[in-house]
């Protein structure tokens, strides 16, 4: 793995606060309420969609959202700022992809919510949640998507500790991570004891 070295040959260290937030297991108590709140937002929104036939059967709710997003008013600003994204949404409308895509969105929101609340693959859940927020924003929907996008990305960056008070504590101990290798031999991630940095140690 590449490291940043100064001109004096010294390893460039992260600021103490950044290192504590993203590497120290004690910061898991800070990430816990963030993770649960973001997870609840996704789970609540997803359950409402799963229970709605307009999302799970016809996809008409998503179609209405798409139609509103691609509309270009005679005056004022269009909901979608980028033409390539408007073309993409229009393609989904023309091919009637909203009928199956609405199911993917609904179930995806539920899965992201459950994963975040339980702390299961927190980094991946944060990424997919942020990706959905990004798409909502690109389609012209503001609401709380901006906030959820930022928090989702932070949970992703803090993956080593954001799920420490959750199922990830056991999952990472059990399966490690695929990118930790030495030569051709994989090394499992070692979960540190309390008050130690969350990064795996080599000693």
N, C-alpha and C positions, 0 to 999 in steps of 0.2 A: 504494500500500500504506500502511495506517495505521501511524503510529509513536507510541510512548508519549512524551509530553512532560511534564516536571515543571511546577510552578506558576511556576518561574523561567524557563520557556521553554527549558530544557535537555533534550537528548535523553537518555532514560533508557537507560543502558548495561547490558549483561549483565555479571554477575560474571566476572572474568578466567578462572577455571577453567571455567565453563560455556561461555564463548565459545571457549576452547581445545578443549574436548572435542567440541563440535558444529560448529566452523567451521574449525579449523586442520588442514591435511592431515597434519601430524606426528602427530596423534592417531589417524590411520588404523592405525598400528602397534598401538595399544591395542585398537581395534575388531576387528582382523583375527582374533585368537584367539577372541574372543567370537562373531564371525560364523560362523567355521568350526565351533566347538563346537555352537552352536545348530543350524546347518545339519546337522551330523552326527546330532544327536538326531532331527531330523525325517526325514532320509533313511533312517536305520536303522529307525525305526518304520514308515515308509511302505513300505519294501522287504519287511518281514515281512508286512505286510498284503497287498501286491500278490501275493505268492507263496502266499497262503492262500485257498483256494476259499471258505471261510466268509465272506470279505470280498468277493472279486471275482466270485463266482457267486451264492450264495444270500443273502448279507448276514446270515446267521444270527448271526455274531459281534456285529454292530452291534445286531441285534434283542435279543440277550441283554443287552447293555449298556443299551439303552433300557428293557427290562423291569425291570432292577434299579434303574434311576434313578427310574422312576415309582412304584415300590412304596412304599406308606406303611405303616410298621410299626405294630403295635398300641400299642407303647410306644417311646419314644425319638424320635430326630429322623429325619425323612425325608431321603433323599439330596439332593433338590431343595428348596431353601428357598422358591422363588417359585412360586405357583400358576400364573401365566401361562406360565412356562417348562415346568412339568409338563404343562400342557394342550397346548403346542406339541409336546413329545416324544410325548405320547399320540396326537396327530393323525398323526404320522409312523408310529407303530405301526399305527393303525387303517387307514391307507391303504397299508400295506405299502411305504412309501417307503424303508425301510431297504435294500431290494434294490438300488436305484440309488444311494442316498445313501452306502452303504458304499464304492462305487467312487469317488465324488467325494472322500470323505475319504482313501482310500488313495492315489489319484493326486495329490491336493492336497498331502499330506504329502511325497511324493517331489519334487514340483515346488518346493515351498518349500525343502526341503533342498538341492536342486541349485542353486537361485537364490542362496541364502545362501552356500554354499561357493564358488561361482564369482564372487559379487559382482555378479549380474545383477539390476537393479532392486531393490537391497537394501532400500530403504524400503518398497516394496510387499510384498516377501517378508516383511519383519518384521511388517508390518501383518496380512497374512493368517495368518501363524503365530500371532501374538498373538490374533487373532480365534478361531482354533481352540482355543487354550489357554483362552480365556474360556469357550467353550462346554463344554469338558471340565469346567472348574471349576463352571459353572452346573449341570451334570448330576451333580455330587457326586464327581467324580474329582479327587483332590488330586495325589498323586505329585509330579513336578517341574513341574507345569503352572504353578504360581505363579511360579517362577523363570524359566521360559521366557517367560511372559507379560511380565514386567518387562523381560527382555533384548530381547524382540522389539520392545517399544515404544521402548526406548532406541535400537535400531538404526534404527527408523523416524525418530525425532527427529534422529538423527545422519546422516541419509541422505546429506548432502553429503560426508561423509568416511568413513562406515562401509563404503562400497563403493569407495573411492578406490584401494585396493590390490586391484583386481579388474576385472571387465569394465565396471563403471560408469565407470571412468576414460575408456574409449573411447566408451561409449554416450552419456554426457552431452556429451562433446565433439561427437559426431556429430549428435545430435537435439535437444540442449538440453532445456528443460522447457516445457510449454505455458503455464504461468502467468507467465512472464517477458515482459511486454509494456510498450511505451511508446506510449501512444495506441492505434493500431490495428496497429502494426508490432511483430512478435515479435522478441525478441532472444535469441540463443543464449547459454547459460550458458558462461562462460569458465572453464576449469579453471585454477586458479592454479599458479604454480610452487611448488617446495618451500619450506616455511616461511612461505608467505603464507596469509592466511585463505582458506577454501574458498568463501566467498560471492563471487559474480560482482562484478567491479568495474566502475564506470561510466567509468573513465578509459582 
